[in-house]
Amino acid sequence: MVKIRLRREGTKDRPYYRIVVADSRARREGAFIEQLGTYDPLLDKSNFKIDLAKADEWIGKGAQPSETVKSLIKKARQASA
C-alpha cells in the first residue's frame, strides 16, 4: 500500500518534515516515491507547503494520507479557497 506521510529531517531539537509518498513498508526516513511538500512545526504561521494537485492525483490512485497529512491537506484547501 502507498501512503502519504511525513519524513523526518533536521537535527535532534529542530525537527523538519517532508511530505512524501512512500510504500507503507518503507522506514520513516527510508526511500520514497515523490515529495509533495514540507512541514515545519516550529514556525507559527504558514508552516507548511503542499502541492494539492499532486496530492489529489496520488489520493485518486489509492494512496492513504496519515492523520497529520490529512489535516495539512485540509488546511491547505481552506487557505487556497
N, C-alpha and C positions, 0 to 999 in steps of 0.2 A: 504494500500500500504506500502511496505517496502522501506525504504530509507537508503542510506549510507551517514552519515553526521558527523559533529563534535559535540563532547560532551565536554562542557567547564569544566575545572578543574582549580585548582590553587587559588591564592588569588586575591585581588582586583587589584593590579597593576602588577601582574605576571601571565598572562593567560597561560594556558597549555591545549591542546586539545587531546582527544582520538578520533580516527576514529572508529565509531561504526556502526553496522547495527541495525536499530530500526524501530518500527512501526511509521508511519508518524504522528499518533495521540498522541504519547508519548511526554512528555515535553523534553526540551533540555537537562536537567540534569536527566531525568527520566530513566525508565527501558530501557534496550537494549538487543538485542538478542546475539550479538557476537562482540568482539573487534577485529578490523583488524590492528590497528596501532596507532601511536602517531604523534602529530604535535606541535612544539614549535616555535611560530612566532618570538620570541625574539632572537633566535640564528641566526647567519649569514649563515653558510654553513651546509649542511646535517641536516636541522632542522625537518625532518620527517622520519618516518619508516612506511612502509606499506607492508603487506603480499599480494602480487599481485595474488597469486594462489587463496586465499580465496576471494579476491575482484572480480576476474573473475568468480568464482563459484557463488557468490551472484548476480552479474550482469546477468549471464546466467539464474538465477532463476527469474529474473524480477525486482531486486532491482534497484532503481533510485539513482545515486550519486548526491549530491549537486554540485553546480558550483565549490566551493573550493576543494572539494574532487576529482572532475573530473580533475582539474588541477594538484593536487598532484599525482594522478594515472598516468597522462601523463608524469610528471617529473620523476617519479619512473621508468617508462618504458624506457625513454631516458637514465637514469643513468645506467640501467641494460644492455642496448644494447652495 
